[in-house]
């Protein structure tokens, strides 16, 4: 695009740029809110029942029980995450680390502020892990969709995935299984007897399964893809804005008006459902008179979406 066109486009996008800081603030506030259920479940449901979940928080529970409650969960969580964040900043990149620091910071705050219950909120341990897993998983899914992270084994999985190309889900599953299974040897767990210890390990696995299922349900619903057909008199400007601001590719389709017989270009693009609001804002800022058609897409495979192998 020419310099004059770019300057004109920048002027048209001024309203869009005004919204961006508020979007960032909204995401940061959602990350704060979504870490509360996580800490609430750990301190009010899992720890009182002596049930160890997965991830770094589960590892911190093991340290908490192994030291006779001497080392607080919030302290060991902060320490382990700081070490992992330093490694992530050096390997994955600072952009990921900065958002994760925010999530880890508030998770640590809530783990310290919310007291560990002497009597669990739910007396039935099975209902505690099911409700706690679903409750936490739904909010963590929202956190992830807003570019947030609570750190922990997510960082380990991302680092391993970068250098060894192993699926993140497989790495997380292995880490969680190892942490939960190792809790079997804790004196607190052994005090329940062999059958009781096995039950607590199964409860921990159930909690992790419910949490990951809830996260997947929330994220898969929001990660559905949509296709846009944009009929506009400013196709070049809109395509450039989508590419540079929404970071999605575009294709021009040659078309002709059925009534006026005038040739025109139609901009078509595919994006995730949660990105549709951004694209609508861009189109409205550049051409308020544009005609936009949005439709659900059953599956999208290739660069920027799901791997082609999943499309068998």
C-alpha positions as CSV (number, residue, x, y, z in Angstrom):
1,X,0.0,0.0,0.0
2,X,1.1,3.6,-0.7
3,X,2.1,5.9,2.1
4,X,-1.0,8.1,1.6
5,X,-3.3,5.1,1.7
6,X,-1.6,3.8,4.9
7,X,-1.9,7.2,6.5
8,X,-5.6,7.3,5.6
9,X,-6.1,3.8,6.9
10,X,-4.4,4.8,10.2
11,X,-6.9,7.6,10.5
12,X,-9.8,5.3,9.8
13,X,-8.6,2.8,12.5
14,X,-8.3,5.5,15.1
15,X,-11.5,4.4,16.8
16,X,-10.3,0.8,16.8
17,X,-7.0,1.8,18.5
18,X,-8.9,3.6,21.2
19,X,-10.7,0.4,22.1
20,X,-7.5,-1.7,22.3
21,X,-6.4,-0.6,25.8
22,X,-9.8,-1.4,27.2
23,X,-9.7,-4.9,25.7
24,X,-6.3,-5.4,27.4
25,X,-7.7,-4.2,30.7
26,X,-10.7,-6.5,30.3
27,X,-8.4,-9.5,29.7
28,X,-6.3,-8.7,32.7
29,X,-9.3,-8.3,35.0
30,X,-10.7,-11.6,33.7
31,X,-7.4,-13.3,34.5
32,X,-7.7,-12.0,38.1
33,X,-11.3,-13.2,38.4
34,X,-10.6,-16.6,36.9
35,X,-7.8,-17.5,39.3
36,X,-10.1,-17.2,42.3
37,X,-12.0,-20.4,41.7
38,X,-8.7,-22.3,41.3
39,X,-7.4,-21.2,44.7
40,X,-10.9,-21.7,46.2
41,X,-11.1,-25.3,45.0
42,X,-7.5,-26.1,46.3
43,X,-7.9,-24.5,49.7
44,X,-11.5,-25.3,50.4
45,X,-12.0,-28.7,48.7
46,X,-8.9,-30.6,47.9
47,X,-6.6,-29.9,50.8
48,X,-9.2,-30.5,53.5
49,X,-9.9,-33.9,51.9
50,X,-6.2,-34.6,51.6
51,X,-6.6,-35.0,47.8
52,X,-3.7,-34.0,45.5
53,X,-4.5,-32.6,42.1
54,X,-2.3,-32.2,39.1
55,X,0.1,-29.5,38.1
56,X,2.4,-27.4,40.2
57,X,-0.4,-26.8,42.7
58,X,-0.6,-30.6,43.2
59,X,3.2,-30.7,43.7
60,X,2.8,-27.8,46.2
61,X,0.2,-29.9,48.1
62,X,2.6,-32.8,48.3
63,X,5.2,-30.4,49.8
64,X,2.6,-29.0,52.2
65,X,1.6,-32.4,53.5
66,X,5.2,-33.8,53.5
67,X,6.5,-31.0,55.6
68,X,3.6,-31.3,58.1
69,X,1.9,-28.1,56.7
70,X,5.1,-26.1,57.5
71,X,5.6,-24.9,53.9
72,X,2.5,-23.0,52.7
73,X,1.1,-23.9,49.3
74,X,1.2,-20.3,48.1
75,X,4.9,-20.0,49.0
76,X,6.0,-23.1,47.2
77,X,3.8,-22.3,44.2
78,X,5.3,-18.9,43.9
79,X,8.9,-20.2,44.2
80,X,8.4,-23.0,41.6
81,X,6.6,-20.7,39.2
82,X,9.4,-18.1,39.4
83,X,12.0,-20.7,38.5
84,X,9.8,-21.9,35.6
85,X,9.1,-18.4,34.4
86,X,12.7,-17.5,34.2
87,X,13.3,-20.6,32.1
88,X,10.2,-19.7,29.9
89,X,11.5,-16.2,29.4
90,X,14.8,-17.5,28.1
91,X,13.3,-20.2,25.9
92,X,9.7,-19.5,24.9
93,X,9.8,-15.7,24.9
94,X,9.1,-12.7,27.1
95,X,5.6,-12.1,25.7
96,X,4.3,-15.4,27.0
97,X,6.2,-14.9,30.3
98,X,4.7,-11.4,31.0
99,X,1.0,-12.6,30.8
100,X,1.9,-15.7,32.8
101,X,3.5,-13.6,35.5
102,X,0.2,-11.8,35.9
103,X,-1.8,-15.0,36.3
104,X,0.8,-16.6,38.6
105,X,0.9,-13.4,40.8
106,X,-2.9,-13.4,41.4
107,X,-3.1,-17.1,41.8
108,X,-0.4,-16.8,44.6
109,X,-2.4,-13.9,46.1
110,X,-5.6,-15.9,46.3
111,X,-3.9,-19.0,47.6
112,X,-2.6,-16.9,50.5
113,X,-5.8,-14.9,51.1
114,X,-8.3,-17.7,50.9
115,X,-7.8,-19.8,54.1
116,X,-7.5,-23.6,54.1
117,X,-10.7,-25.0,55.4
118,X,-10.7,-27.2,58.5
119,X,-14.1,-28.5,57.3
120,X,-14.4,-28.8,53.5
121,X,-17.2,-26.9,51.7
122,X,-18.5,-30.3,50.3
123,X,-18.2,-33.2,52.8
124,X,-18.5,-35.9,50.0
125,X,-15.0,-36.2,48.5
126,X,-16.3,-37.4,45.2
127,X,-18.7,-34.5,44.8
128,X,-15.8,-32.2,45.8
129,X,-13.5,-33.3,43.0
130,X,-16.3,-33.4,40.4
131,X,-17.8,-29.9,41.2
132,X,-14.3,-28.5,42.0
133,X,-12.9,-29.8,38.7
134,X,-15.8,-28.5,36.6
135,X,-15.9,-25.2,38.5
136,X,-12.1,-24.6,38.1
137,X,-11.9,-25.9,34.5
138,X,-14.6,-23.6,33.2
139,X,-12.9,-20.5,34.6
140,X,-9.4,-21.6,33.5
141,X,-10.8,-22.1,30.0
142,X,-12.0,-18.4,30.0
143,X,-8.6,-17.4,31.4
144,X,-6.7,-19.2,28.5
145,X,-9.0,-17.7,25.9
146,X,-8.1,-14.2,27.3
147,X,-4.4,-14.9,26.7
148,X,-3.9,-15.8,30.4
149,X,-2.1,-18.6,32.1
150,X,-1.6,-19.8,35.6
151,X,1.9,-21.1,34.8
152,X,2.9,-24.4,36.4
153,X,3.1,-27.5,34.2
154,X,1.8,-25.4,31.2
155,X,5.2,-23.8,31.1
156,X,7.0,-27.2,31.2
157,X,4.7,-28.5,28.4
158,X,5.3,-25.5,26.2
159,X,9.1,-25.7,26.6
160,X,9.1,-29.5,25.9
161,X,6.8,-28.9,22.9
162,X,9.2,-26.3,21.5
163,X,12.3,-28.5,21.5
164,X,10.9,-32.0,21.1
165,X,7.5,-31.4,19.3
166,X,5.6,-33.6,21.7
167,X,1.9,-32.8,22.0
168,X,1.3,-30.5,25.0
169,X,-1.7,-32.6,26.1
170,X,0.5,-35.7,26.4
171,X,3.2,-33.8,28.4
172,X,0.6,-32.4,30.8
173,X,-1.1,-35.8,31.2
174,X,2.2,-37.4,32.0
175,X,3.2,-34.7,34.5
176,X,-0.2,-34.8,36.3
177,X,-0.2,-38.6,36.5
178,X,3.3,-38.6,38.0
179,X,2.4,-35.9,40.6
180,X,-0.9,-37.5,41.6
181,X,0.5,-41.0,41.8
182,X,3.5,-39.9,43.9
183,X,1.1,-38.6,46.6
184,X,0.4,-42.3,47.4
185,X,3.5,-42.4,49.5
186,X,2.6,-39.4,51.7
187,X,2.0,-40.2,55.4
188,X,-1.2,-38.2,55.3
189,X,-2.5,-40.4,52.5
190,X,-1.1,-43.7,54.0
191,X,-3.0,-42.9,57.2
192,X,-6.2,-43.7,55.4
193,X,-5.1,-47.3,54.8
194,X,-4.4,-49.0,51.5
195,X,-7.9,-48.8,50.2
196,X,-8.3,-45.2,51.4
197,X,-5.0,-44.2,49.8
198,X,-6.0,-45.7,46.5
199,X,-9.3,-43.9,46.7
200,X,-7.6,-40.6,47.3
201,X,-5.4,-41.1,44.2
202,X,-8.4,-42.0,42.2
203,X,-10.2,-38.8,43.5
204,X,-7.1,-36.8,42.3
205,X,-7.2,-38.4,38.9
206,X,-11.0,-37.7,38.7
207,X,-10.5,-34.0,39.6
208,X,-7.8,-33.6,36.9
209,X,-10.0,-35.4,34.3
210,X,-13.0,-33.1,35.2
211,X,-10.9,-30.0,35.1
212,X,-9.3,-30.8,31.7
213,X,-12.7,-31.8,30.3
214,X,-14.2,-28.5,31.3
215,X,-11.3,-26.5,29.9
216,X,-11.6,-28.3,26.6
217,X,-15.4,-27.7,26.4
218,X,-15.0,-24.0,27.0
219,X,-12.1,-23.6,24.7
220,X,-13.5,-25.7,21.9
221,X,-16.7,-23.9,21.9
222,X,-14.9,-20.6,21.6
223,X,-12.4,-21.9,19.1
224,X,-15.0,-22.7,16.5
225,X,-14.2,-21.1,13.2
226,X,-16.2,-18.6,11.2
227,X,-15.9,-17.5,7.6
228,X,-16.5,-13.8,6.5
229,X,-17.6,-12.6,3.1
230,X,-17.1,-8.8,3.1
231,X,-18.6,-6.8,0.3
232,X,-17.0,-3.3,0.4
233,X,-15.8,-0.4,-1.7
234,X,-12.6,-0.5,0.3
235,X,-11.3,-4.0,-0.1
236,X,-7.6,-3.2,0.0
237,X,-7.8,-1.2,3.2
238,X,-10.0,-3.8,5.0
239,X,-7.7,-6.7,3.9
240,X,-4.6,-4.8,5.1
241,X,-6.3,-4.1,8.5
242,X,-7.3,-7.7,9.0
243,X,-3.8,-9.0,8.1
244,X,-2.0,-6.5,10.3
245,X,-4.4,-6.1,13.2
246,X,-6.3,-9.4,13.4
247,X,-3.4,-11.4,12.1
248,X,-5.5,-13.4,9.7
249,X,-5.0,-14.0,6.0
250,X,-7.4,-12.7,3.4
251,X,-8.4,-13.6,-0.2
252,X,-9.9,-11.4,-2.9
253,X,-12.8,-12.8,-4.9
254,X,-13.6,-11.0,-8.2
255,X,-17.4,-10.3,-8.3
256,X,-19.9,-8.3,-10.2
257,X,-23.0,-6.5,-8.9
258,X,-26.2,-8.2,-10.0
259,X,-28.1,-4.9,-10.3
260,X,-25.5,-2.3,-11.3
261,X,-23.2,-4.7,-13.1
262,X,-20.2,-3.0,-11.5
263,X,-17.1,-5.1,-10.9
264,X,-16.0,-5.4,-7.3
265,X,-13.7,-7.3,-4.9
266,X,-15.1,-9.4,-2.1
267,X,-12.8,-9.9,0.9
268,X,-13.0,-13.4,2.4
269,X,-11.3,-14.6,5.6
270,X,-11.5,-17.3,8.2
271,X,-11.0,-16.8,11.9
272,X,-11.9,-18.1,15.3
273,X,-15.3,-17.2,16.7
274,X,-13.7,-15.1,19.5
275,X,-11.9,-13.1,16.8
276,X,-15.1,-12.1,15.0
277,X,-15.6,-9.0,17.2
278,X,-12.2,-7.7,16.2
279,X,-12.9,-8.2,12.5
280,X,-16.3,-6.5,12.8
281,X,-14.7,-3.5,14.6
282,X,-12.1,-3.2,11.8
283,X,-14.7,-3.3,9.0
284,X,-16.9,-0.8,10.8
285,X,-14.1,1.6,11.4
286,X,-13.0,1.5,7.7
287,X,-16.3,1.1,5.8
288,X,-19.5,1.5,7.9
289,X,-21.5,0.7,4.7
290,X,-19.9,-2.6,4.1
291,X,-22.1,-5.7,3.7
292,X,-20.7,-8.6,5.8
293,X,-21.8,-12.2,5.8
294,X,-20.6,-14.5,8.6
295,X,-21.1,-18.3,8.6
296,X,-19.9,-21.2,10.8
297,X,-17.2,-23.4,9.4
298,X,-17.3,-27.1,10.3
299,X,-13.5,-27.6,10.2
300,X,-10.4,-25.6,9.2
301,X,-7.0,-27.2,8.8
302,X,-3.7,-25.7,7.9
303,X,-1.6,-22.8,9.0
304,X,-3.0,-20.9,11.9
305,X,-5.6,-23.5,12.6
306,X,-5.7,-27.3,13.3
307,X,-3.0,-29.5,11.9
308,X,-3.8,-31.2,8.6
309,X,-3.4,-34.6,10.1
310,X,-6.6,-34.1,12.2
311,X,-8.6,-33.6,9.0
312,X,-8.5,-37.2,8.0
